[in-house]
Amino acid sequence: MVAFGKKLKERQIPEWQRYYINYKLMKKKVKQYSQQTPSGPQDRRRVLKEFSRMLDSQIEKVVLFMLEQQGRLASRIQKLGEKSAILQQQPDISQISELREAYREAGQDLLKLLNFVEINAIGIRKIMKKFDKRFGYRFTDYYVTTRSNHPYSQLQQVFKHVGIGAVVGAISRNLADLQDRQGSYLSIYDQPSAPLQDPVIDSIKSAVDRLTHSTNFLQFLGQHALIMQDELFTAAEDQAEEERYHLMSLLLNLANTFLYMVNTYIIVPTADNYALSLGAAATVCGVIIGSMAVAQVFSSVYFSAWSNKSYFRPLVFSSIVLLIGNTMYALAYDIQSIWVLLIGRLFCGLGSARAVNRRYISDCVPLKIRMQASAAFVSASALGMACGPALAGLLQTNFKIYKLTINEDTLPGWVMALAWFLYLIWLWFTFKEPAREMEENHPQEETSSVQVKNSELEKGLAQPLLVNTGESQEDEDGDPDYDGSEEASEDSHRPATSIVAAYRLLTPSVKVQLLIYFMLKYAMEILLSESSVITTYYFSWSTSSVAIFLACLGLTVLPVNVIVGSYISNMFEDRQILLASEIIVCIGIVLSFQVFIPYSVVQYVSSALITFVSAEVLEGVNLSLLSRVMSSRLARGTYNGGLLSTEAGTLARVVADGTITLAGYLGQKNLLNITLIPSFLICVGSIVATCFTYNSLY
């Protein structure tokens, strides 16, 4: 992995080099501060103020140059507009073509300016993260609070590109007007939905979207996959992925994702009845559903590690284990053994290859279609979640083949066993193992002083800034401290080599985002897993009714994400949507409590819908922010950000299903309220934690 400093230098425009922020100088300043022993809070405040003034100066340099370039572009566009006005009176096709080329040249210069602003925005964000990581107190919080909302904010000039929007609009409008119209001047404002074919316009739009985090449905949906990518991705890296990409292999990974989610939720409507038929309590459904998640906690790690060497072999292993697990689940009815059923579900969890599916997209799909592939990954999961219960509702039959009972309890197992058998055949004959880059493996031994540094850093203002170990240390992005060279040692940019190493890269902001992810998965699992028991106890719903209810919840995922991704996320900041969604989840949980007797269908369904939908919205913005604040060292490797989020979500499901089973000992009449209490408390805790880290989510 190439160092940020090196990539920053590669992406810089040579003639503008002195106008970029001096990232190298600021790294050096951070190290100098880290070597000081502060005398007290006054000295720490001095450090904050001094570094703030330094960053102010760097940002001012960027902003003034940006305004100068904007002025030059505006002057050029004004002169081109005068020529365009003359051509409207006396159309000349050859001159129209020349004018179009002149606008394209202006567009290319605008792209250079947008690239300039983007690189500086990334550098500013990274240096603030570096300061926070080094000293353990929230410089980003202080700096953003004092600068972002000030009427003369230069920080907003960089991150919101104030003023550039007018230049973007002028060039885009005029290029669209002149684009193969042969004198027909139709405005983009008259036909806002008409696609703009000029590649310069498309490039400008992409650059603006990256700079403002503007999203569409595919981008927002793709964020749910937490497939992280380097902010300064190089053309050479993209070319390498082009060579490794294989469409059918991608489809097989998406099919694996879909089938696994179907496999997870197909038993939810019938798990309580199956438990009763084997002589167990209905609330044992929590253990039956959750045993798959228990095994997934471990399978996610070894599948992620296995994908370092192969994608084909772990997918084959996954299919075989899932085939065996579903067969055992189906046979448990005739054997009359709850243990065979649970072992079958554990086998299904051990076959969870979602880490492989996500890793394949991250490592082998080219950047230009990675967002679409990520969105397809999330869509496959959502459709599987909806199809699982719906399929269970259709499998209403009861007959025997020899000594094998085929009914609504066992048929999900048999159907999924057949599905995995057919998938295995498809996989065996069509999957193409991608070529792997030669990687040198030099395990890096870390000193004990570095291993404990995070605990020292997080003690904040009450502790010394940092004890200098005398060794070169890395920041959370894999960048070493300034050592007189912009080039960094290769080892310092390698992915985390263990869960402990990955944990040490987590800042308070990242930890809060993982807590939020845990909370939303916990709340959703409580809602889904106990739905069959709750609706049967209070409303006497049949298996088909439960299946329809769960399928309808699952089908809300895509339309909700269309609305949020296309509209809401472009109207509000991610952190605003995050906090609002958490509050709505909390409201949904509160509305679910049984306070009035009798407990009504309207109360249950409406509160469930509020909780589920708001949790889905929360998941998208949560993972978007998580990818933004998480270390780039967690973008790849075994212990990556996707694995950490998967482990947090899986652990939440395990705890939720365990809560359902334990609460069942107090009787079904108390099940609902007892299981909602932890959801409410965790949700309130996540809201409080979000408020404390709100300004660091910038």
N, C-alpha and C positions, 0 to 999 in steps of 0.2 A: 504494500500500500504506500502510495506516494505521500509525503508530508504535505500538510496544508500550506506551509510557507513556500515550498517548492512549486506547488500547483498555483498558488497565488501569483508567483513570479512568472510562470509560464503563461498565465491568462492575461497578464498586464499588457497594455498597449505601450510599446517602448517610448514613444515620444511624449506620453503622458505620465511616465513613471514617477516623477517627483510630486505629482498631485495625488497619488494614492496615499491612504493612511500608512504610516510607518509601523507596520505590524512588528517588525524585527526590533525596533527601538522600544516599543511598548512591552514586548516580552522581556527585554533586558531590564526595564524599569520594574516589572513585577518581580523579577528575581532579586533585584537590589532590595526591594521592600521586604522580601521573604527572608533576607539575611540579617535584617535589623531585629533588635530586641526592644520592643516598645516599652516606654516607661509607664504608660497608663492609657486610659480612654482618650485623653487629649491627643496623644501621639497617634492613636489609631484614627481619630477624626482628621488629623492633619494628613495622613496617608490618603484617606478618602477624598479630601478636598484637592490635594495635590494631583492625584491621578485623574480626578474629574476634570481639572483644568487642562491637563495634558490631552485628555480625550476630546475635550471641547475644542482645543486648538487644532487637532487632527481633523475633526469633523468639519470645522469651519473652513479649513483648506480645501476639503473635498467639495463642500457646498458652493463656495465661491467659484471654483473652477467649473462646477456643473452649471451654475447660472451663466457663466461666461459662454460656455458652449451652447446652452439653450438660446442665448441671445443671437449667436452667430447663425444657428439653425433657423431661428425665427426670421432673421433678416433675409436669408436665402429663400425661404418659403414665400416671404412677402414679394420678392422680386419675381419668383416663378409664378405667383398668383397674378401679377400684373401682365405677364406674358399670356397666361391662361385667359385673362379677360379679353385681350386683343384677339386671341384665337376663337373665342366665342362669337365675335363679330365677323371674322373672316377665317372660317375653318380651313386648315391646311393639314392634310394627313401626315405629310413628312415632318412638319413642325410639331404636330401632336405626338408623334413617336419620339422626337428629340426631347420634348417636354416631359414625357413619361420617363425617359431614361434619367433626366435630371432629377425628377422626384425620387427615383429609385436610388440614385447616388446619395441624396439627402437622407433617404431611409436607411441606407447602409451606415452613414455617419451617426444617425440616431441609434442604431443598434450598438455601435461602439460606445456611445454615451450610456445606454442602458446597461451594457456589460460592465462599464466602469462603476456605475452606481451599485450594481448587484455585488460585485467583488468587494467593494468597500462595506456594504451592508453586512455581508458574511463575516468579514474581518472584524467589524465592530462587535457583532454578536459573539464571536469567538473570544475576543479579548476580554469581554465582560464575564463570560463563562470561566475563563482562565483565572481572573481575579477572584471570583466567588469560590472556585475550587481551592485556590492556594490559601486563602485566608479564612474561609469558613463563615464570613459574614456577607450579607447580601448587598454587594456593590450594585448589581443590576437593579435590584429593588430601589435603592436610593437614587441611582442615576436616571432610571426611567421615570420615577415619580416626579423628580425635580425638573426634568427636561422635556418629556414627551408632550405635556399639556400646556406648556408655557406658550404665550402668544408669539414669541420670537423663536420658537423651537427649531433648531437646525437638525436635531435628531429626526424630526418628522420629515424634513426635506429629503433625507436619505432613505428612510424606510417607506415613506408614502409618495416619494418622488413628486412633491408638489411642483406644479408648473410644467413638468415634462408631459403630462397628460394632454395639454393643449397642443404641443408639438406633435405628439403621436396622432391625435385626432386630425390635425391639418394634413399631415403626410398621407395618412390612411384614406381620408376623404378624397383628396385630389388624385391619388393613385387609382382609387376605385372608379372615379369619374372618367379617367383617361384610359382605363383598361379595355382595350379592344372594342371601344364603343364607336370608333370612326366618326367622332363629332357628336354622338348622342350623349349628352351630359346628364345622366340620371344620378341622383344623389344617394349615398349610402343611408341617409336619413329617411328617404322615401321607400327604400327597400332594405330595412335593417336585417331581414332574415336571409338575404341573398348571400351566398358564399363568396368570399373574396379569393380569387384564384392566384393573385400575385404572391409569389413566395416571400417577397420582402415584407408584405403586410402580415403574412402568417408568422414570420420570424419575429416581427415586432410584437405581435399579440402574445406569443409564447414568452418573450422576454419580460413583458409587462406582467403577465400572470405569475411568473416565477418571483418577480420582485415584490408583488403585492399579496402573494399567496391566494390570488383569485382562484376559485375552483369551479368545476362543473360536476355533473353527476358522476362521471367515471372517476375523476380525481378524488372526489369525496368518498366514493365507495371503495376505491383502491386503498385509501388510508387505513381502512379497517384491517388490512392484511399486515400492516407494519413491516412492509418490505422496504427497508431503509436503503437509500442510495446517497452516494457522495455528492455534496453540493457542487463540487468542482470536478465533475466527471470528465475524463479526457477522451479524445477521439480514439486513441489506441485501445483503451479499455472497452469501448463500445464495439470496436472492430473485432476484438477477441470474442465477445459474446455473440456477435453475428455468426461467427464460424461455429459456435457450439450449439446454436439454436436449432431445434427440430420441432415442427408444429405438432406432429402426432404424439411426441413425448410430452409436450405441454398439455395436450388434450387428455392424455392418460393420467397426468397429475391432477388435473381438474376433475376427472371422473372419480379418482380415488378420494378426493375431498368430498365430492357429492355423496358417494356411497357411504363414506364413513359417517357423515352427518345423518343420513337416512338411518344407518345402523344404530346410531346413538338414540334417536328419538322415536323410532318405530315401536319400541316397547313401552313407552311412557303411558299410553292409554290403557294398557292391559297388565302392567307390572303388579298392581295391587291385587287383581284377580288371580294372577299366576301364583303370587305368594300365598293367597288363601287356599288355593287348590293343593298346595304342597304342605299345608298345615301350619303356615307362619302367619303373623299378623299382617294386615293390609299395609301398615306403615313401614314394613320391611322393604317396600318398594324403593325407599330412599337408598338402602344399601344395594339393592339390585341395580338401580340406575347409576349410583355413585361408584360402584366397584369398577366400572369402566374408566372413570376419571382417576381413580386411585392408581391403576396400572399406567395410565397415560402420563402421570407425573414422572415416572421412570422411563417410559418408552420415548418421551420427547427428547430426553438427553441422549440416549444411545442411538436413536435415529438421526439426531442432529450430528453426532460424532461420525456415524457411519456414512453420512452424506458427504463427508470430506473426501472419501475414497470412491464412492459409487452412488448412483441413484437407482440403477436397475435392481441390484441385489436387495436393498432394503424394501423396495416396492414388492418384490416377489415374496420376501419373508412376511411382509405385512399381509398380503393376500392369503397366504397359507394359514397364518395364525388366525385371521378373521374367519376363514372358512371353518377351521376346527372349533373356534369359540362359538360360532353361531350354531353349529351342529350339536355341541354339548348343551347349549341353551335350549334347543328344541327337544333333545332326548331327556332332559331332566323331568319332564311331565310323566313319561312312562316309567322312568326309573324311580320316580317319587323321591327325589333328592334335591333339597334346596342348595346343597353344597355343590352339586354338579352344575346347577344353574349359575351360581355365583362364580365358580371357576371358569365357566364359559364366558361370562361377562368380563372377567379379568383378562382372559385371552384376547377378547375383542379390544380391550384397552391397550394391551401389549402390542397390538397391531396398528396403533395410531401412527400413521406416517405423515401427519400434517406438517411436521418439521421438515420433512423431505420435500413435500409439495411446495412449501413456502421458499425453501432454500433453492429449489430448481428455478423458480421464477426470479429470485434475487440474483443468482449466479449465471444463468444460462439464457435468459430472455433479454434481447437488446433493449437499450434504454428507450428507444422511440416507441416501443409497444409495451413497455413494462407496466405502465399505468393501466392499460387495458387488460393485461394479464392479471394484475393485482385485483382489478374490479371483477374479473371473471372468477377469480379464486373466492372472493367474498360472496359473489352471486351464487356460486355453486354451493357454498356453505348454507346460505340463506334458503335456497331452494330445497336442499337436502333436509334442512330443519322443518320446512313446511310439508314436504312430501312424506317424511317419516310417519307422523301421526295420521296424515290423510290415508296413506297406504294401510296402516293398521285398521282404520275404520272400514276399509273395503274387505279386509280378510276375515269376514264373519262367516265361518263354516264349521262343521263338526262331522268328521268321518274318520275311518281307520283304513290304513293300508297295511295288511298283515297285523303286526302288533304295534305299529306306530300310530299314535293319535295325531290327527291333523285338526286343530281347532284355532280359535282366535288367539290363544296363548302361545301355541307352538309354531304356528304358521309364519310369524315374523322371523323366527330363527331359520326355518327351512328356506324361505324366500331369500334372505340375505346370504345364506350359505351358497345357494345357486348363483346369486348375483356375483359373489366374489370368485366363484369357480369360473364363470364366463369372463370376468375381468382378468383373471390370471392368464387365461388362454390368449386374450387380446394383448395383454402386456408382453407375454413371452415372444410373440411373433412380430410385434410392431415397434417396441421401444428401442430407441437408439441411445446408447451410452455416450454422453458428450466427452470430447477430448479434454484432458485435464492439463492445466499448466504445471510445469515443473516447479516444485516448491522446495526450497531448502528448509529443513527442520532443525532449528537450533534452539533447543529449550533454553529459556532464560531463567536463571535463578535470581530470585528477588530477595533482597536483604530484609531482615526483620524490621529495620527502621522504616523502610518503605511500606511494609505490610501494615504497620500500625498508624501510618500517617493520617489516614482518613478520620480515625476517631479523634485525633488531635485537631484536625482542621475544623470539625463540626462543633467545636466548643465555643466558637464565636468570639465576641469582644472581650470576654473574661480571660482569654488565654493569650500567650504570645502569638505573634503572627505566624511564624513557622520556624522550626528548628532546622538549621542547615545541616544536612548529613554529609556534605562534602562531595556528594555524587550528583551526577546529572539526573534530574527527575523529569517525568513526563507529566503533561497536563491531561485533562480528561479527553482531549481530542487526539492524544497520541503525539502531540508536539512536545519535544524536549524544551527545557529552559534554554534561553540564549547562551550559547557557548562559543560565540565568535564565528559561527558558521550557520548559514541558513539551511544547510543540508543536515538531515537528522540520521541517526543510526537506523539501520533497517529494522532491528528488533523493536525499537521504540514505537513502531507503527503496526506491529502485528496484532491480530485480534486477541481478545482475552483468552487465556489458556485454562481457566477453571471458573467455577461458579463464584469462588471467593474473589478472584481477580476481577470478574465482571461486576461483582457487588461493590468493589472498591471504586469503580468508575461511576457509581451512581451518586448524583448530587441530590440535595433535598428536593429539588423540583421534580426530578425523575422518580424519586421514591414516592412522592405524593401522587404522581400520575399512575404509578403501579398500584397504589392503594385504591385509587378511584376505579381502576380496571378490576381489581379484586372485588370492590363493592358492587359494581354493576353486574358482574357475572354471578356473584352470590345472590343478589336480589332476583335476577332472571331465573337462576336454577331453583330457588325456593318456589317461585311462581309456577314454573313448568313441572317440576318433579312431584309436587304435592297436589297438582290440579285434579288428577283422577280421584284421589282420596277425598279431597275437599268437596268437589262437585257431587260425588256419589253420596257423601254423608249429608250435605245440606240440601241438595236439589234432586237427588236420585237420578242423575244423568246416566245414560247408557254409555257403553264404550264408543259407539259411533258419535254420540254428542260430544264427548270429550275430545275425540279425534278431530271433529270439525272445528271445535273451539281452538285447539292448539294449531291446526293448520291455518286458520284465519289469522292468528297472531303472527305466525311465521310469514304469511304473505304480505304483512304490512311493512316488512323490512325494505324491500326495493322501492315502493312508492314514497315512503318516508324519506329515504335517502335521496330520491330525485328532488324532492322539495327542499331539503336542507342543503344538498350539494349545489343545486342550481340557483337558489335564491337566498336562503337565510345566511349561509356561510359567506356570501358576498356582501351582505348588509351589515354584519356584525363581526367582531373579532372572535377568533376561536376561543379565547379565554372567557369572553362574555357568554358565548353559547355553552361552554363547559359548566360555568357556575349556574346558569339558568337551568340547564338540564339536570344537574344534581339536585337542585331545589325541587324541580317537578317530579323527579324520581322519589324524593322524600315525601312529597304530597301524595303520590300514588300509593306509597307504602302505608301512610297514615290512613288513607281512605279505605284500605283493605281490611283494617282491624274490625273484628266483630264487636260492635258496640250496641247496635240495635238488634232486637230479637223480634221476628225472625230475620235471619240473614238473607238478603234478597239477591236474586240473580243479577239485577241491574247494578247493585253496588259492587258485586264481585267482578262482573265483566268489565264495567267502566274503570274500576281501579286497576284491574289487571292490564287493560289496554293502555292506560296512562303510564303505568310503571314500565311496561315492555317497550312502548314506543319511545319514551324519553330515554330509556337505557340504550336503545339502539342509536339515537341521536348522540348521546353522550359517548358511546364507544368510538364513533367516527372522529369527533373532535379530540377526544382523549388520546387516541393513538396518533393523530396528526401532531399534537403538541409533544407527545412522548418522543416521536421521531425527531422533532426539532431541538429538544433540549438534551437528548441522549448523546453520549459520546460517539464520535464517528468510529472509534475502535470496536463498537458493538454493532457495526453495520454488517460485518461478515464473520465467518468463523463458526465454531461449534456453539460457543456461549454468546450468541448474538442477542440483539434486542427482541427479535421475534420469539426466541426461546424463552427469554425472561418474561415476556408478556403472556406467552402460552402457559408457563408454569404458574404465574400469578392467577390466571383465569381457571386453570385446572384445579389448583389448590382451593380456590373459592367454591368450585363445584363439589369437591370432596367434602369440604366443611359443611356446605349447605345440605347435601344429601345425608351426612351424618347427623346434622341437627334435626332433620325430619324424622329419622329413625329413633333418635333419643327422645324427642318430644312425643313420639307415639306411645311411650310407656305411661304417659300421663293421661292418655285417652284421646280419642279422635275429636271430642268436643273442645279440647284445649289446644289442639294441634295448630290451628291457624294463628292465633294470637301469639303463642310461644315462639313459633318460627319467624314471625314478623318482627319481634323485639330486636334480635341481633341485626336484622337488615336495617332497621331504623337507626340503631346506635352507630353502626358502621357508616351509614350514609351521612349522619350528622357529623361524625368525625372527619369524613372526607371533605365536607363543605368547609369546616373550620380550617383544615389543612390547606385547602385551595386558597382561602382568603390570606393565609400567611405567605404563600408563595406566588400570589397573583401577579405581582409586578415582575417576577422573574420569567414569566411565560411570554416573552417579547420576541 
